[in-house]
Amino acid sequence: KRSCTVGIDSTPVMHLPISPEAMFQLIPQSIHTSLKFIVVLREPVERDLSCFNHFFHKQPSLKLISYKQLVDSRLNGTEVSSRFCKLDAGYYAQQLERFWDHFHRKQMFVVGFTELTTNPRSVLPRLQAFLGLKHPLDSKLPHSNHQ
């Protein structure tokens, strides 16, 4: 029996309403039930700030405004750019419901970012079991996109 592992990082697009339907349509139906999704939920404002920092880390010449200026522009309805991450990307309940319309809940491993980063020795054995891995996962997680 041939084994295949496929990884999809849907973090940038998970909040888009079309994402679960697009995955359902584009991924061969023959492997739908064997798919496993790892969903890491981050506190929405922290996620938004991380996205902002990530955006400018990749394109520092575009850092024209501060995060505070971006938030202020959102609050007063004059957001300076639609290219930035949106707070609604942190509306996880809606995102998960859309995925559950197409894939079974048992196919998802959902964990909080804080729990994952502060207590990987507790999370990683559960993740290993979810993925059906025989060898232990390294409990030292890289910390990238950190400023």
C-alpha positions as CSV (number, residue, x, y, z in Angstrom):
1,K,0.0,0.0,0.0
2,R,1.4,3.4,-1.0
3,S,1.4,6.1,1.6
4,C,1.2,9.8,0.8
5,T,1.6,12.8,3.0
6,V,0.4,16.1,1.8
7,G,0.6,19.4,3.7
8,I,-1.4,22.5,3.1
9,D,-0.8,25.7,5.0
10,S,-4.1,27.4,4.8
11,T,-3.4,30.0,7.4
12,P,-3.5,32.9,4.9
13,V,-6.8,31.7,3.4
14,M,-8.6,29.8,6.1
15,H,-10.8,32.8,6.8
16,L,-12.0,33.1,3.2
17,P,-15.5,31.7,2.8
18,I,-14.6,29.8,-0.4
19,S,-11.6,28.0,1.1
20,P,-13.3,24.8,2.4
21,E,-15.4,24.4,-0.7
22,A,-12.4,25.0,-3.0
23,M,-10.4,22.3,-1.0
24,F,-13.3,19.9,-1.2
25,Q,-13.6,20.4,-5.0
26,L,-9.9,20.5,-5.8
27,I,-8.6,17.6,-3.6
28,P,-9.3,14.2,-5.2
29,Q,-12.5,12.8,-3.6
30,S,-10.7,9.4,-3.1
31,I,-8.6,10.9,-0.3
32,H,-11.2,13.2,1.4
33,T,-11.7,10.8,4.3
34,S,-8.0,10.4,4.9
35,L,-7.3,14.1,5.1
36,K,-6.2,15.6,8.4
37,F,-6.3,19.2,9.3
38,I,-4.2,20.9,12.0
39,V,-5.9,24.1,13.1
40,V,-3.9,26.5,15.4
41,L,-6.1,29.2,16.8
42,R,-4.5,32.4,18.0
43,E,-6.0,35.2,20.0
44,P,-7.4,37.4,17.2
45,V,-5.6,40.6,18.0
46,E,-2.3,38.8,18.5
47,R,-2.9,37.0,15.1
48,D,-3.7,40.4,13.5
49,L,-0.5,42.0,14.9
50,S,1.5,38.9,13.8
51,C,0.1,39.2,10.3
52,F,0.9,42.9,10.2
53,N,4.5,42.2,11.3
54,H,4.9,39.3,8.9
55,F,3.6,41.4,6.0
56,F,6.2,44.2,6.7
57,H,9.0,41.7,7.6
58,K,8.7,40.4,4.0
59,Q,8.3,43.9,2.5
60,P,10.0,46.4,4.9
61,S,10.0,49.2,2.3
62,L,6.2,49.2,2.6
63,K,6.1,50.0,6.3
64,L,4.4,53.3,5.9
65,I,2.2,53.1,9.0
66,S,2.4,51.7,12.5
67,Y,0.1,49.0,13.8
68,K,-1.6,51.6,16.0
69,Q,-2.3,53.8,13.0
70,L,-3.8,50.8,11.2
71,V,-6.1,50.0,14.1
72,D,-7.1,53.6,14.5
73,S,-7.9,53.8,10.8
74,R,-10.1,50.7,11.2
75,L,-11.9,52.1,14.2
76,N,-12.7,55.4,12.5
77,G,-13.7,53.8,9.2
78,T,-10.8,55.1,7.1
79,E,-8.7,52.0,6.8
80,V,-5.6,52.9,4.8
81,S,-5.2,49.6,2.9
82,S,-7.2,46.5,2.2
83,R,-4.0,44.6,1.8
84,F,-3.5,44.1,5.5
85,C,-4.9,41.3,7.5
86,K,-8.4,41.7,8.9
87,L,-9.7,41.1,12.4
88,D,-12.5,39.0,10.9
89,A,-9.8,36.4,10.0
90,G,-9.9,35.6,13.8
91,Y,-13.6,34.7,13.7
92,Y,-12.7,31.0,14.1
93,A,-16.2,29.6,14.8
94,Q,-17.4,30.7,11.4
95,Q,-14.4,29.3,9.7
96,L,-14.6,25.9,11.4
97,E,-18.3,25.6,10.7
98,R,-17.6,26.1,7.0
99,F,-14.9,23.4,7.1
100,W,-17.3,21.1,8.9
101,D,-19.8,21.5,6.1
102,H,-17.3,19.6,3.9
103,F,-15.1,17.6,6.2
104,H,-15.7,15.6,9.4
105,R,-14.8,17.1,12.7
106,K,-12.7,14.1,13.5
107,Q,-10.4,15.1,10.7
108,M,-9.4,18.2,12.6
109,F,-6.9,18.7,15.4
110,V,-7.7,22.1,16.9
111,V,-5.3,23.7,19.4
112,G,-4.7,27.1,20.8
113,F,-1.5,28.9,19.7
114,T,-0.6,29.7,23.3
115,E,-1.0,26.1,24.5
116,L,1.1,24.9,21.6
117,T,3.9,27.3,22.2
118,T,3.9,27.2,26.0
119,N,3.2,23.5,26.5
120,P,4.4,21.6,23.5
121,R,5.2,18.5,25.6
122,S,1.4,18.2,26.3
123,V,0.2,19.1,22.8
124,L,2.6,17.2,20.6
125,P,1.8,13.6,21.9
126,R,-1.9,14.3,21.2
127,L,-0.9,15.6,17.7
128,Q,1.3,12.6,17.1
129,A,-1.7,10.3,18.0
130,F,-4.0,12.3,15.7
131,L,-1.6,12.0,12.8
132,G,-0.9,8.3,13.5
133,L,2.8,8.8,13.8
134,K,4.9,6.1,15.4
135,H,8.0,8.3,16.2
136,P,7.7,11.1,18.8
137,L,7.6,14.6,17.5
138,D,10.4,17.0,18.6
139,S,9.0,19.1,21.5
140,K,11.2,22.0,20.6
141,L,9.2,24.3,18.3
142,P,10.9,26.9,16.2
143,H,9.8,30.4,16.9
144,S,9.8,32.4,13.7
145,N,8.0,35.5,12.6
146,H,9.0,37.0,16.0
147,Q,9.9,40.6,16.4
